[in-house]
Amino acid sequence: MEIREVPFISMGGVYAQDDVEAVNRMMAAVAEEGGTFFPLPEENDFQNAFAGHEGARKAIAVNSCGTGLDCCMMALGIGEGDEVITTPLTFVCTAGTAIARGARVVLADIDPVSLNLDPDRVREKMTPRTRAVIPVHFAGLACDVDAFDRITEETGVPVIYDAAHAVGTRHRGRPVGGRGKASCYSFQSNKNMTCLGEGGAVTTDDEAFAEQVRQLKTFGYVYGGQGTRVVRVGFNYRMTKAQYAVGLTQLAKIDSVIQVRQERMVRLNALLADVEEIILPAGHGPDHGSHLHVIRLDTDRVGFSTEAFVAHLKDEYRVGTAKHYPPVWSWEALGELGYDGEGCPVAAKVCDQVVSTPVFPGTTEEDLVYLAWAIKQTISDLGSRESTVRTHPHGGLH
């Protein structure tokens, strides 16, 4: 097969003329005499639309998933002496927001099939100091939200979902945005929908909690007949007028974007179904948010490393990949705080195996066929090389 380039691109969503026109209309209004970037009528429009899409009563727009998580930690009163349980297979901010509030993060192991936080392992890690649990809907596959609901019912410990990958994700046909105490979403540039490169939202069915988050993201302001009051210490975690305008156009097409991504990922799974050295991702179908297509190199079957596999794909076949993620404890800042992988053997193994493939809405059938071929060829190339090394350990020199 002819070599072609399939890069891992940094834009996960789809931008088109409708997004450009939305920003142009907003800027034209601002440029008029007396125009201003405030107030933000688009904010309520976007928040209401997003809450409805994600199956929640309330949505509060923020400028990132990380700041949404931070608001949730503050609203729960997380601080010194508290423990927050989360997964090792996630971006660093999932743990970092709790640590920044003075809490100790407790890492619990993941399920080996879904790759999501395992509720049974969470139960094993709970203590009287546990104040919150933060599961991640990894790659867009919903966690076992029913099991986490039971944990809250039995212990009173709230669950805050990191839904950075999970716009449009469903569990048994129902959107996940109203589950747990709250869910925190991301609209950063590589997500399925993006608000000019950044953005996020917190969704919840708890209206009092929603109001706390809203206050925290706007300096602790309360608006009303008594004028503006500051009732708590807060920050400026707002999105901009332009981001809200684009958020509405992005949201209008997100279902079709997710459907296309689902179709591409299901197709690649079919093309790789006969490759015994690859562990395919679970759950790709109508309920999957389809943010990432994450395969795993079965390191028990092959004699080469994931790093060698990724390097060969890039160097020989011009296929770009990404790693989602190295284990949380491997980030330098957390390692310096003493975090390690003790008690998380599944996550340690999985994090060594994961490879995110370049599957996007613009990926063509020809790209998918080439991707599958390049993956198979890489396994064959490296397998042959390892076989040669074992047969001639000194490289054939005498």
N, C-alpha and C positions, 0 to 999 in steps of 0.2 A: 504494500500500500504506500502511496506517495506521502512523504512527510509533510505535515501541515502544522500550523501553530494554533493551539487552543489555550489561551491565557486564562488565569484566574483574575477576573476583573474586579475592580474596587466598587463598582456601582451595582447594587443588587436589585434596585427597582427599575421602573420604566419611566423615563421622562419624555414628554412629547409636547406638541404645540399647546395643548390645553393648560399645561403647567406654566408655560411661558406667558400665555395670555392672562392667566390668573395673577401673576406677578405684575405684568404690565398694567392691568386694570387697577391694582392696588397702588402702584407707584404713580399712575396718572392722577388718582384721587389725592394722594399726598402732595403732589406737585402743584395742585390748584391753590389759589390764594386762600389762606386759612386752613389749608390741609395740615394733617398731623399724623404721626405714627400712633397716637393715642386719641380716643379710646380704641378698644379692640373688639368690635362686634364679631369679628371672625372667630375670636376665642370661644365664645359660647356656641357658635354654630359648629365649630370643629369638635369641641368636647361632647356636645350632644350627639353628633353623628358617630363619633368614635365609640362612645358608651353603647349606643344602640348596636353597632356592628359587633362589638365584643361581648354583648350579653350582660352588661352591667347597668346599674341604676345611674352611676355617676362616673365621669372621667375628668381628671384634672391634668391639663397639658403642662409639661415641664420641658426643660431643655435637654434632657438625656434620661436614659433609663437609670443611670447611676445616681443622678440627683433625685429621681423618683424614689429609689431605694433609700437614699439618705433621708428624705422627708418621712418615709414610713418608719425608719429607725427612730427618728426624733419624735414622731407622733406616738410611738409605742413607749417612749421614755427609756430606750435602750441606753445603757451607760456602763460605768465601771462595775465590775463584779458580775455582770450578766453574761450569759452564754447564748450564742446564736448558732444553730446547726445549719449547715449547707453542704453542697456537693463539691468534690474536688475537680469535677469536670465542668469548668465554667470560666468565663473571663474574670480577671482579678477583681473587678469592682463589686462582684456579688459578695465576696468576703470583705473587701476593703471598706465598704460603707459601714459595716458593723464594727470593724476594727477601729475605724476613724472615730466612732462614738464611744470608744473605750471598752467595748465588749471583747470577750474571747470567742473566736470562731472555733467551732467544733466541726471537724470534717467527718461525715458519715459516708459509707461506701455506696456505690451505684448498682443498679440492676444490670446484669451482663447482657441483656437483650435490648431493653429500651434505652439504656445508658443514662436514664434519669435517676435521681436520688431514690434510694430504696427505703420505703417507709419502715420496714422491719429493722433496718440498720439504724434508722433515726431513733426508733424506740429504745434501742440498746444504748444510745449515746445521751439520752435525756437525763437530766438531773434536776434537783429543785431550783437550780440557777438558770435553767433554760427559759428564755424569754421570747424566742421566736424561731421559726424554721423557714428557710428560704430554699425551696426547690426551684429548679430551672427546667422549663419545657425545652429540653435540649434539641437543637436543630429544627424545632417546630413540632415535635412529637409531644403530646400532652402527658404530663405526669399522671400517676394514679391519684387523681384528685379526691376520689371517694375515700381512699385509705387515709389521706391527709386530713380530710374532714373528720374522720373517726378519731384521729389523734387529737385534734382540737376539742372535740366533744368530750373525750376522756380526760384530757389534761388541762384544758383551758389555754394551751399555748397557741397563739395565733400563727397562721401560715401566710407569708408574703411571697407570692410567686414572682420569680424573675422570668418575665415573659418577653425578653428582648428578642427572642427568635420566633415569637408566637402570635403575631398579628394573623387573625383568621384561623388559628388553631382551635380544634374542637375535641371534646371528649364525649364519646358515644353520641355524636351528632349535635352536642350543645356547645356553644362558645364557652371558653374557659375564663373570660374576663370578670365574671361575677363570683368566682370561687375563692375560698379562703377569705382572709381579711382584706387583701388587695392584690393586684397584679401590676407589675411595672414593665412597660413596653419601651422599645427603642425605635427611633426613626433615623438612626445614623446611616451614613451613606451606603454601607453594604447590606442594609436590611431590605426586605421585600418592598416596603414603602419608606420613603425618606423625605424629610422636610428640609430641603436645601442643605443636606449633609449632616444635620443634627436634629435633635428633638426627642421627645418621649411623652409618655402619659402614665398616670396611675388610674386604674379602674377599681371600683369597689361598690358593693351593695350597701355599705354602712355610711349613711349620710353624715353622721357626726364625724366619722373618721375622714371622709372626703373634705369636710370643712376645715379640719385640722391641717390636712395636706395643702389645701388651697391657701390658707394663711401662711404656712411655712414657706411656700414658694414665692410669696409676695411680701417679704419683710415683716410678716406677722400682722398685716393689715386686716382690719374688719371694716367693711363699708356699711353705712346705714344712716338713719335719720340724725344720729348724733355726730355725723361727720366721720372722717377717717380716724380710727383708733389703732394703735399697735398693741396687741394683746399677748404677743409672745415674740421671742427672738426668732427672726426668720431671715431669708435670703432672697436674692433675685434669681429665681430658677425658671423664669418665664421663657416661652418661645416668642419670636418676633411676629409682627403683623404679616410680613412676607411668608414666614413659615406656616402660619395658619392658612393663608390663601392657598399655598401649594398643598398643604395637608389635606384640604378638602378635595382637590383634584386627584391627589394620590389615593385617597380613601375611596373615591368613586370608581376606581378601576382595580383596586387591590384584589377583589375576588377573581377577576379574569387573569391577573398576573399570577396568583397562587395556582390557579388551575393549570396554566401553561407550565409552571415549574413542576407541579405534580406529574404531569404527563411526561415531561422530560426525564424526571427521576425514576419513574416507574419503567420507562423504556430502557434506561441504562441498567437498571436492575435486571431486566430480562436479558440484555446482551451479556451480562456478567454472571448469569445464573449457573453456568457450567464451570466457573473458575473456583476450584476447591481452595485455593490459597487466599481467597478474598472472603471476608465476612460482610455480607450486605446489610444495609441499615434496615431496621424494623419499621413497620407501620406506615409506609408510604401509601397513601390513599386519600380519599375525600376529607378525612378529618385532620390530616397532617398539614401544618402550616408551610412545609416545604421551603424552609429558609436555607438549609444546608443539605447536601447529599454527602454523607460521611461513610466511607467504606473503611474497613479495617484489614490490614495485612495480617494474616494468621501466622504470627511469628512462631507458633508451635509446629507449623508445617514447612516453613522455609528456612534456609540457612543464611539468609541475609537480613539486614536491618531495614526498618521503615525508612530511615534516613537515606540508605543506599537506593531503595525503591523510588523515593521521591526525586533524588538527584538524577537517577537514570531516566526517569520519565521526562524530566526537564532537559537534560543534556542531549539525549539521543532522539527524543520524540517531540520535543518542544511543547510539552503539556505542563501547564502551571497548576499548582495545587496550593492548599493552605493547611495549617494545623489548628484544629479546634478541638481541644486545646492542650497545651502542656498542663500538667497538674498544678492546681493553685499553689501548692506548697513549694513549687519550683521557682516561682517568681522571687527575685532577689529580696525584695522588701519583706515578704512573708517568711522567707528562709531566715532572715536576720532576726525575726521575732520568735524563731524556734518552731515554726510549723513544719511538719513532715507528713509522710504518707502512712504512718503507723495506723493499722486497723482498716486500711483501704486497699487491699490487694487487687480487687477487681479494677478499681479506678487506675491504679498504678500500671496495670497491664494494658488496659484500654487506651490510656493516654499515650502509651508507647506505640500503639497500633494505628491510631486514627489518621486518616487522610481525607481531606475535603476535596472533592472533585470539582472541576469548573463547569457546573450546570446552572444556566441562567435562562431567563425568558428568550434571549436571542440565540441560544444554542440550537444549532440545526441538527437534523437527522444525520447528516454527513459528519458533523462534529461528534455526535454520540457514537456512531459506528467507529469512527477513528479513535475516540477515547477508549472504548472497549478493546479495540485491537492493540493500542499502545500499551494498555495495562497488561494484556496477555503477553505481548512481546517482551515487556520489561521483566515479567516473572520468568519467562523462558530464558531470556538473556542472562539474568543474574543466577538462575538455577544452573544453567550450563557452566557459567563461570565458577560457581561454588563446586560443582562436580569435578571440574578440571583441577581446582586447587586441592580437593581431597584426594584425587587420583595421583596428582603430581605435586606433592606438598612443597617441593623446592622449585616449582615453576619450570620443571623439565631440565634444570641444570644439574650436571654431575661433577 
